[in-house]
Amino acid sequence: MRKTIQIAALALMVSMTAVSCKKKVSDAELTSQATTAITAYPGTSVEVKEGQAHLSGTFATEADKQAAIAALKKVEGVKDVHDMATVAPVAAPVEVNKVDEMVLEKVNTALKDIPGVKAEDMNGTLTLTGSTTAANARKVKESVDALKIGKYDNKITVK
């Protein structure tokens, strides 16, 4: 009976040792698995050190970044995820300079009786174009100045 107890104890000790000596996954293998988990996000990378995943790079959206973090947390052997990544800023809409339509209409109305002269929007600047006599050029200047529209570009050719 004593021999049976000794054999049982020895078997128990061997089995406990085998269970506690579970194979540890290397950081290189974890880095490989983690990199595979975030392949859907170009411009990003991950490195694993002592089971700690370090995520870096730039994501298109915050939702993409959070999805990548969740994917890394699912990799068996990754203990924690350190977020060092950024989200790309959203580009502000480009403002295009444009002359106010009402100002343009007022100026053209003031110029309707002066042949060969018109007002138009040239790259966001009110520009007077055409050709006329010196007397009419003076009338154009007086008419436009009377509207008090501010700055404008006078490109009228005097004949």
C-alpha positions as CSV (number, residue, x, y, z in Angstrom):
1,M,0.0,0.0,0.0
2,R,2.8,2.3,0.8
3,K,4.3,1.7,-2.7
4,T,0.9,2.6,-4.2
5,I,0.8,5.9,-2.3
6,Q,4.3,6.7,-3.4
7,I,3.5,6.0,-7.1
8,A,0.3,8.1,-6.8
9,A,2.2,11.0,-5.3
10,L,4.9,10.7,-7.9
11,A,2.3,10.7,-10.7
12,L,0.5,13.7,-9.2
13,M,3.8,15.6,-9.0
14,V,4.7,14.8,-12.6
15,S,1.3,15.9,-13.8
16,M,1.4,19.2,-11.8
17,T,4.9,19.9,-13.3
18,A,3.7,19.2,-16.8
19,V,0.7,21.6,-16.4
20,S,2.7,24.4,-14.9
21,C,5.4,24.1,-17.7
22,K,3.0,25.3,-20.3
23,K,4.8,26.5,-23.4
24,K,5.2,30.3,-23.3
25,V,4.6,32.1,-26.6
26,S,7.6,34.3,-27.6
27,D,7.2,38.0,-28.2
28,A,8.2,37.5,-31.8
29,E,5.4,35.0,-32.4
30,L,2.9,37.4,-30.6
31,T,4.1,40.3,-32.8
32,S,3.5,38.2,-35.9
33,Q,0.0,37.3,-34.7
34,A,-0.8,40.8,-33.7
35,T,0.4,42.2,-37.0
36,T,-1.9,39.8,-38.8
37,A,-4.8,41.0,-36.6
38,I,-4.3,44.6,-37.8
39,T,-3.5,44.1,-41.5
40,A,-6.8,45.8,-42.5
41,Y,-5.4,49.1,-41.3
42,P,-2.5,50.3,-43.6
43,G,-0.1,52.7,-42.0
44,T,-0.2,51.0,-38.7
45,S,2.1,48.6,-36.8
46,V,2.3,46.7,-33.6
47,E,5.2,45.4,-31.5
48,V,4.9,43.0,-28.6
49,K,7.3,43.2,-25.6
50,E,6.7,40.9,-22.6
51,G,3.1,40.3,-23.7
52,Q,2.4,44.1,-24.0
53,A,1.3,45.1,-27.5
54,H,2.3,48.6,-28.5
55,L,0.1,49.9,-31.3
56,S,1.4,52.8,-33.5
57,G,0.6,54.5,-36.8
58,T,-2.3,56.6,-38.1
59,F,-5.9,55.4,-38.5
60,A,-8.5,56.9,-40.8
61,T,-11.1,57.1,-38.1
62,E,-11.4,56.6,-34.3
63,A,-13.7,53.6,-35.0
64,D,-10.9,51.9,-37.0
65,K,-8.5,52.5,-34.1
66,Q,-10.9,51.1,-31.5
67,A,-11.5,48.0,-33.8
68,A,-7.8,47.4,-34.1
69,I,-7.3,47.6,-30.3
70,A,-10.2,45.2,-29.8
71,A,-8.6,42.8,-32.3
72,L,-5.2,43.0,-30.5
73,K,-6.9,42.2,-27.2
74,K,-8.2,39.0,-28.7
75,V,-4.8,37.7,-29.6
76,E,-4.0,34.9,-27.1
77,G,-0.9,35.8,-25.1
78,V,-1.3,39.6,-25.4
79,K,-1.8,40.9,-21.8
80,D,-2.5,44.5,-22.6
81,V,-2.6,47.0,-25.5
82,H,-0.8,50.3,-25.3
83,D,-2.3,52.8,-27.7
84,M,0.3,55.1,-29.3
85,A,-1.6,55.5,-32.5
86,T,-3.3,58.6,-33.9
87,V,-6.3,59.4,-36.0
88,A,-5.8,61.4,-39.2
89,P,-7.3,64.9,-38.9
90,V,-10.3,65.6,-41.1
91,A,-9.4,68.2,-43.7
92,A,-11.3,71.4,-43.4
93,P,-13.3,72.4,-46.5
94,V,-11.5,74.7,-48.8
95,E,-13.1,78.1,-48.8
96,V,-13.4,79.6,-52.2
97,N,-13.4,83.4,-52.5
98,K,-16.4,84.6,-54.4
99,V,-18.0,88.0,-54.9
100,D,-21.4,88.4,-53.3
101,E,-24.1,87.9,-56.0
102,M,-26.1,90.9,-54.8
103,V,-23.0,93.2,-55.0
104,L,-22.3,92.0,-58.5
105,E,-25.9,92.5,-59.5
106,K,-25.9,96.1,-58.1
107,V,-22.8,97.0,-60.0
108,N,-24.0,95.6,-63.3
109,T,-27.3,97.4,-62.8
110,A,-25.3,100.7,-62.3
111,L,-23.3,99.9,-65.5
112,K,-26.3,99.0,-67.7
113,D,-26.4,102.3,-69.5
114,I,-22.7,102.4,-70.2
115,P,-22.0,100.2,-73.3
116,G,-19.0,97.9,-73.5
117,V,-18.4,97.8,-69.7
118,K,-19.4,95.0,-67.3
119,A,-18.6,93.7,-63.8
120,E,-17.6,90.1,-63.1
121,D,-16.1,87.9,-60.5
122,M,-12.5,87.0,-61.3
123,N,-11.0,84.7,-58.8
124,G,-13.0,86.2,-55.9
125,T,-12.4,89.8,-56.9
126,L,-15.0,92.2,-58.4
127,T,-13.4,93.2,-61.7
128,L,-14.6,95.9,-64.1
129,T,-13.8,94.9,-67.7
130,G,-14.4,96.2,-71.2
131,S,-13.5,99.4,-73.2
132,T,-15.2,102.8,-73.3
133,T,-14.5,106.5,-73.7
134,A,-12.8,108.6,-71.1
135,A,-16.1,110.3,-70.2
136,N,-17.8,107.0,-69.7
137,A,-14.9,105.6,-67.7
138,R,-15.3,108.5,-65.3
139,K,-19.1,107.8,-65.0
140,V,-18.3,104.1,-64.3
141,K,-15.9,105.1,-61.5
142,E,-18.4,107.5,-60.0
143,S,-21.3,105.0,-60.2
144,V,-19.3,102.1,-58.6
145,D,-17.8,104.4,-55.9
146,A,-21.3,105.7,-55.1
147,L,-22.4,102.1,-54.3
148,K,-19.7,101.9,-51.5
149,I,-18.9,98.3,-52.3
150,G,-15.3,98.6,-51.2
151,K,-12.3,97.3,-53.1
152,Y,-12.6,96.4,-56.8
153,D,-10.2,95.9,-59.7
154,N,-10.7,98.4,-62.6
155,K,-9.4,96.8,-65.9
156,I,-11.4,99.1,-68.2
157,T,-9.6,100.1,-71.4
158,V,-10.1,103.7,-72.3
159,K,-10.4,104.4,-76.1
